[in-house]
Amino acid sequence: MTALALARMGCDIVLNYVNSEYEALTLAETISRLGVRATAIRANIANELEVGELAAEAQQWSRTGTIDILINNAGPFIRERRLFGEYKEEEIVSLMSGNLLGVMLLDHKLLAGMRQRSWGRIIHFGFGHAGEGRAWPHRAVYAAAKTGLVSFTKTLAVEEAPHGITVHMICPGDIRGDNKERTIAEVIGQRDEESPLGRPGSGEDIARVIAFLCLPESDYLTGNIVDVTGGFDPIKTTIPK
């Protein structure tokens, strides 16, 4: 939904995928019919070498040799509830690399081009209420990576503001399954008992906020942690067992 929203604004689009090749290629074809260019590149953001390959290939494909808008939203998540001691070491490394280190590395590789053009937009992804840094039992690794990303987002925003680059974090609510690819109109009649708003969130809810933050006129906004949750709080107060 975000890719389509930006394409409708006239942006050429580079799509990144790991396993969903068919979906990525299909979306690229759809975007191309909107009158802009689109391509899909496979890379695992948790792998340092593949991050470099993704950045290089994307910049080579770009008309200008740079990336102006980076939606840095990739990130592994384990939905099964576990205590920290129950994680395997390789899972800890993967979650931290995919949700924090990979994000930082991709930002780092694309910053020079944005600075060169004195313009850029960077969007990170967190979770609802990530900015508060609260305890999240059974999500220790993921939460640590994302709350670390909160500080990095704010710091990078301050450092890059003189270069015309803004940086934000979008924190979606519990938007699951097909709703990630639906419009607001398509979910407006559904009922979500866990949402204070009463309806589930949709991909369009997220895409609209991102599109606004990427506008040239949104340059006075930077360093924000934006909850797009419908009031939902994903961090339940629980007693670990």
Backbone hydrogen bonds in HBPLUS format (Angstrom, degrees):
<---DONOR---> <-ACCEPTOR-->    atom                        ^
c    i                          cat <-CA-CA->   ^        H-A-AA   ^      H-
h    n   atom  resd res      DA  || num        DHA   H-A  angle D-A-AA Bond
n    s   type  num  typ     dist DA aas  dist angle  dist       angle   num
A0005-ALA N   A0001-MET O   2.95 MM   4  6.14 155.8  2.01 143.9 150.9     1
A0006-LEU N   A0002-THR O   2.97 MM   4  6.20 164.0  1.99 155.6 158.6     2
A0007-ALA N   A0003-ALA O   2.92 MM   4  6.05 150.7  2.01 143.0 152.0     3
A0008-ARG N   A0004-LEU O   2.96 MM   4  6.16 152.9  2.03 147.8 154.0     4
A0009-MET N   A0006-LEU O   3.03 MM   3  4.97 137.8  2.21  94.2 106.9     5
A0011-CYS N   A0006-LEU O   3.10 MM   5  5.61 162.7  2.13 145.5 142.3     6
A0010-GLY N   A0007-ALA O   2.87 MM   3  5.09 157.5  1.92 108.1 114.4     7
A0013-ILE N   A0037-ARG O   2.94 MM  24  6.36 160.5  1.98 149.3 151.5     8
A0039-THR N   A0013-ILE O   3.03 MM  26  6.57 146.3  2.15 156.2 166.4     9
A0015-LEU N   A0039-THR O   2.80 MM  24  6.10 168.6  1.81 153.7 157.7    10
A0041-ILE N   A0015-LEU O   2.73 MM  26  6.12 161.8  1.76 166.9 170.7    11
A0017-TYR N   A0041-ILE O   3.15 MM  24  6.40 151.8  2.23 141.1 145.3    12
A0043-ALA N   A0017-TYR O   2.98 MM  26  6.22 154.4  2.04 157.9 166.2    13
A0024-ALA N   A0020-SER O   2.98 MM   4  6.14 158.9  2.03 150.9 157.3    14
A0025-LEU N   A0021-GLU O   2.90 MM   4  6.08 166.6  1.92 159.4 162.4    15
A0026-THR N   A0022-TYR O   2.90 MM   4  6.03 155.8  1.96 149.2 156.6    16
A0027-LEU N   A0023-GLU O   2.94 MM   4  6.10 157.3  1.99 145.5 151.4    17
A0028-ALA N   A0024-ALA O   2.92 MM   4  6.14 157.7  1.97 147.0 153.5    18
A0029-GLU N   A0025-LEU O   3.03 MM   4  6.24 153.1  2.10 142.5 149.0    19
A0030-THR N   A0026-THR O   3.02 MM   4  6.32 154.3  2.08 144.8 151.9    20
A0031-ILE N   A0027-LEU O   2.86 MM   4  6.11 162.1  1.89 156.5 160.9    21
A0032-SER N   A0028-ALA O   2.98 MM   4  6.16 153.1  2.06 144.0 151.3    22
A0033-ARG N   A0030-THR O   3.16 MM   3  5.39 135.1  2.37 100.1 111.7    23
A0034-LEU N   A0031-ILE O   2.85 MM   3  5.33 159.8  1.89 115.2 122.0    24
A0035-GLY N   A0032-SER O   3.23 MM   3  5.68 163.6  2.25 113.1 115.4    25
A0047-ASN N   A0044-ASN O   2.94 MM   3  5.57 166.2  1.96 124.0 127.4    26
A0051-VAL N   A0047-ASN O   2.98 MM   4  6.27 145.6  2.10 154.6 165.2    27
A0052-GLY N   A0048-GLU O   3.29 MM   4  6.62 158.0  2.35 146.8 151.0    28
A0053-GLU N   A0049-LEU O   3.07 MM   4  6.41 153.6  2.14 144.8 152.4    29
A0054-LEU N   A0050-GLU O   2.87 MM   4  6.00 157.8  1.92 146.1 151.8    30
A0055-ALA N   A0051-VAL O   3.01 MM   4  6.27 166.9  2.03 153.6 156.3    31
A0056-ALA N   A0052-GLY O   3.01 MM   4  6.15 166.1  2.03 149.1 153.1    32
A0057-GLU N   A0053-GLU O   2.94 MM   4  6.01 167.6  1.95 151.0 154.7    33
A0058-ALA N   A0054-LEU O   2.93 MM   4  5.97 160.9  1.96 150.9 156.6    34
A0059-GLN N   A0055-ALA O   3.04 MM   4  6.16 163.2  2.07 149.1 153.4    35
A0060-GLN N   A0056-ALA O   2.98 MM   4  6.12 152.1  2.06 144.7 152.9    36
A0061-TRP N   A0057-GLU O   3.00 MM   4  6.16 147.8  2.11 142.9 150.9    37
A0062-SER N   A0058-ALA O   3.06 MM   4  6.24 142.6  2.20 142.6 152.5    38
A0121-ARG N   A0068-ASP O   2.96 MM  53  6.42 149.6  2.05 155.4 162.4    39
A0070-LEU N   A0121-ARG O   2.81 MM  51  6.24 163.1  1.84 163.1 168.1    40
A0123-ILE N   A0070-LEU O   2.88 MM  53  6.22 163.5  1.90 168.4 168.9    41
A0073-ASN N   A0071-ILE O   3.02 MM   2  5.68 130.6  2.27 105.9  91.6    42
A0072-ASN N   A0123-ILE O   2.73 MM  51  5.78 139.9  1.89 158.6 170.9    43
A0086-GLU N   A0083-LEU O   2.97 MM   3  5.43 157.0  2.02 115.0 122.5    44
A0087-TYR N   A0084-PHE O   3.15 MM   3  5.68 169.4  2.16 118.2 121.6    45
A0091-GLU N   A0088-LYS O   3.03 MM   3  5.23 128.4  2.30 101.4 115.2    46
A0092-ILE N   A0088-LYS O   3.13 MM   4  6.53 151.9  2.21 151.7 159.5    47
A0093-VAL N   A0089-GLU O   3.03 MM   4  6.36 164.0  2.06 154.8 158.2    48
A0094-SER N   A0090-GLU O   2.98 MM   4  6.08 158.8  2.03 139.6 145.7    49
A0095-LEU N   A0091-GLU O   2.94 MM   4  6.07 165.4  1.96 150.1 153.6    50
A0096-MET N   A0092-ILE O   3.01 MM   4  6.15 165.5  2.03 152.3 156.5    51
A0097-SER N   A0093-VAL O   2.85 MM   4  5.90 160.0  1.89 149.0 155.4    52
A0098-GLY N   A0094-SER O   2.87 MM   4  5.89 162.7  1.90 147.8 153.0    53
A0099-ASN N   A0095-LEU O   3.04 MM   4  5.92 150.3  2.13 140.8 148.1    54
A0100-LEU N   A0096-MET O   2.96 MM   4  5.55 140.6  2.12 139.0 145.8    55
A0101-LEU N   A0096-MET O   3.18 MM   5  6.51 155.0  2.24 145.7 150.7    56
A0102-GLY N   A0097-SER O   2.60 MM   5  5.36 154.3  1.66 150.9 156.4    57
A0104-MET N   A0100-LEU O   3.00 MM   4  6.29 163.7  2.03 157.2 161.3    58
A0105-LEU N   A0101-LEU O   2.92 MM   4  6.14 161.2  1.95 155.4 160.6    59
A0106-LEU N   A0102-GLY O   3.02 MM   4  6.15 161.4  2.05 146.5 151.1    60
A0107-ASP N   A0103-VAL O   3.00 MM   4  6.20 164.5  2.02 152.1 156.8    61
A0108-HIS N   A0104-MET O   2.92 MM   4  6.08 161.5  1.95 146.8 152.4    62
A0109-LYS N   A0105-LEU O   2.97 MM   4  6.22 151.0  2.05 147.3 154.2    63
A0110-LEU N   A0106-LEU O   3.19 MM   4  6.35 136.4  2.39 143.8 154.0    64
A0110-LEU N   A0107-ASP O   3.13 MM   3  5.37 136.3  2.33 101.8 113.7    65
A0111-LEU N   A0107-ASP O   2.94 MM   4  5.93 126.5  2.24 152.5 166.2    66
A0114-MET N   A0111-LEU O   3.04 MM   3  5.14 113.4  2.50  98.8 115.0    67
A0115-ARG N   A0111-LEU O   2.83 MM   4  6.11 164.9  1.86 164.0 168.4    68
A0116-GLN N   A0112-ALA O   2.93 MM   4  6.10 151.5  2.01 144.1 152.1    69
A0117-ARG N   A0113-GLY O   3.24 MM   4  6.51 144.1  2.38 140.6 148.3    70
A0117-ARG N   A0114-MET O   3.16 MM   3  5.29 125.9  2.47  97.4 110.4    71
A0118-SER N   A0114-MET O   2.86 MM   4  5.92 110.3  2.35 136.9 155.9    72
A0119-TRP N   A0114-MET O   3.13 MM   5  5.43 159.4  2.18 147.3 148.6    73
A0118-SER N   A0115-ARG O   3.05 MM   3  4.73 146.7  2.17  94.0 104.3    74
A0120-GLY N   A0164-GLY O   3.19 MM  44  6.33 136.5  2.39 137.6 126.3    75
A0166-THR N   A0120-GLY O   3.06 MM  46  6.38 156.3  2.12 144.8 143.4    76
A0122-ILE N   A0166-THR O   2.92 MM  44  6.23 154.6  1.99 155.0 163.2    77
A0168-HIS N   A0122-ILE O   3.03 MM  46  6.48 153.8  2.10 154.5 162.2    78
A0124-HIS N   A0168-HIS O   2.80 MM  44  6.16 167.3  1.82 153.4 157.6    79
A0170-ILE N   A0124-HIS O   2.83 MM  46  6.19 163.8  1.86 155.0 152.9    80
A0126-GLY N   A0170-ILE O   2.82 MM  44  6.02 159.3  1.86 148.0 149.7    81
A0130-ALA N   A0127-PHE O   2.91 MM   3  5.38 143.1  2.05 150.3 145.0    82
A0132-GLU N   A0129-HIS O   3.06 MM   3  5.57 161.3  2.10 114.2 120.0    83
A0133-GLY N   A0130-ALA O   3.11 MM   3  5.63 157.2  2.16 115.5 121.9    84
A0139-ARG N   A0136-TRP O   3.06 MM   3  5.61 148.5  2.16 142.9 143.6    85
A0143-ALA N   A0139-ARG O   2.88 MM   4  5.83 167.8  1.90 166.0 170.2    86
A0144-ALA N   A0140-ALA O   2.97 MM   4  5.99 152.1  2.05 138.9 146.7    87
A0145-ALA N   A0141-VAL O   3.03 MM   4  6.30 160.9  2.07 153.8 158.1    88
A0146-LYS N   A0142-TYR O   3.02 MM   4  6.27 165.5  2.05 154.1 157.8    89
A0147-THR N   A0143-ALA O   2.87 MM   4  5.94 161.5  1.91 151.3 156.6    90
A0148-GLY N   A0144-ALA O   3.01 MM   4  6.01 146.6  2.12 138.0 147.2    91
A0149-LEU N   A0145-ALA O   3.00 MM   4  6.23 141.3  2.15 136.2 147.2    92
A0150-VAL N   A0146-LYS O   3.00 MM   4  6.37 129.6  2.27 136.5 149.6    93
A0152-PHE N   A0148-GLY O   3.16 MM   4  6.48 161.6  2.20 146.3 151.8    94
A0153-THR N   A0149-LEU O   2.80 MM   4  5.91 157.3  1.85 145.9 151.9    95
A0154-LYS N   A0150-VAL O   3.10 MM   4  6.42 163.7  2.13 153.7 156.7    96
A0155-THR N   A0151-SER O   2.94 MM   4  6.12 160.0  1.98 150.9 157.1    97
A0156-LEU N   A0152-PHE O   2.81 MM   4  5.91 171.4  1.82 157.0 159.5    98
A0157-ALA N   A0153-THR O   3.02 MM   4  6.11 152.1  2.10 142.6 150.5    99
A0158-VAL N   A0154-LYS O   3.25 MM   4  6.51 154.3  2.32 143.1 148.1   100
A0159-GLU N   A0155-THR O   3.02 MM   4  6.30 166.2  2.03 155.5 159.4   101
A0160-GLU N   A0156-LEU O   2.91 MM   4  5.94 157.0  1.97 152.2 157.1   102
A0161-ALA N   A0157-ALA O   3.11 MM   4  5.88 124.8  2.43 137.2 147.2   103
A0163-HIS N   A0160-GLU O   2.90 MM   3  5.30 148.7  2.00 113.6 123.7   104
A0165-ILE N   A0160-GLU O   3.35 MM   5  5.41 162.9  2.38 141.7 137.9   105
A0164-GLY N   A0161-ALA O   3.08 MM   3  5.35 163.8  2.11 119.3 119.1   106
A0223-GLY N   A0167-VAL O   2.67 MM  56  5.45 151.8  1.75 157.0 166.5   107
A0169-MET N   A0224-ASN O   2.90 MM  55  6.28 164.2  1.92 164.4 166.9   108
A0226-VAL N   A0169-MET O   2.79 MM  57  6.12 164.8  1.81 173.6 169.6   109
A0171-CYS N   A0226-VAL O   2.74 MM  55  5.75 162.0  1.77 158.9 152.9   110
A0228-VAL N   A0171-CYS O   2.87 MM  57  5.82 170.2  1.88 138.3 140.5   111
A0173-GLY N   A0228-VAL O   2.98 MM  55  6.02 123.7  2.30 144.2 129.2   112
A0175-ILE N   A0173-GLY O   2.88 MM   2  5.68 130.8  2.12 109.5  94.3   113
A0179-ASN N   A0176-ARG O   3.09 MM   3  5.78 134.4  2.31 147.2 145.2   114
A0180-LYS N   A0177-GLY O   3.15 MM   3  6.04 163.9  2.18 123.3 127.1   115
A0181-GLU N   A0178-ASP O   2.96 MM   3  5.58 154.3  2.02 116.8 124.0   116
A0182-ARG N   A0179-ASN O   3.22 MM   3  4.92 169.4  2.23 103.4 104.6   117
A0203-GLY N   A0179-ASN O   2.93 MM  24  6.38 131.5  2.17 156.5 150.0   118
A0204-GLU N   A0182-ARG O   3.28 MM  22  6.58 151.9  2.37 163.8 163.0   119
A0186-GLU N   A0183-THR O   3.15 MM   3  5.21 128.6  2.43  95.5 108.4   120
A0187-VAL N   A0184-ILE O   3.15 MM   3  5.44 144.2  2.29 105.4 115.1   121
A0188-ILE N   A0184-ILE O   3.00 MM   4  5.89 126.4  2.30 151.0 165.3   122
A0190-GLN N   A0187-VAL O   2.99 MM   3  5.34 159.3  2.03 115.2 121.9   123
A0192-ASP N   A0198-GLY O   2.90 MM   6  5.31 165.4  1.92 127.3 130.2   124
A0195-SER N   A0192-ASP O   3.15 MM   3  5.50 151.1  2.24 108.9 117.3   125
A0198-GLY N   A0195-SER O   2.90 MM   3  5.10 137.0  2.09 103.1 115.7   126
A0205-ASP N   A0202-SER O   3.11 MM   3  5.34 129.6  2.38 100.6 112.9   127
A0207-ALA N   A0203-GLY O   2.91 MM   4  6.15 168.6  1.93 154.5 158.3   128
A0208-ARG N   A0204-GLU O   2.93 MM   4  5.89 161.5  1.96 151.2 153.5   129
A0210-ILE N   A0206-ILE O   3.12 MM   4  6.42 167.5  2.13 157.5 161.0   130
A0211-ALA N   A0207-ALA O   2.86 MM   4  5.99 166.2  1.87 153.6 157.6   131
A0212-PHE N   A0208-ARG O   3.11 MM   4  6.27 155.4  2.17 142.3 148.3   132
A0213-LEU N   A0209-VAL O   3.04 MM   4  6.34 161.9  2.08 152.5 157.0   133
A0214-CYS N   A0210-ILE O   3.02 MM   4  6.23 132.7  2.25 146.4 159.5   134
A0214-CYS N   A0211-ALA O   3.27 MM   3  5.17 135.0  2.48  92.7 104.8   135
A0215-LEU N   A0212-PHE O   3.20 MM   3  5.48 163.4  2.23 108.8 114.0   136
A0218-SER N   A0215-LEU O   3.03 MM   3  5.31 161.5  2.07 110.6 116.6   137
A0221-LEU N   A0218-SER O   3.19 MM   3  5.73 164.8  2.21 116.5 120.7   138
A0232-PHE N   A0229-THR O   3.16 MM   3  5.26 168.9  2.17 108.3 110.9   139
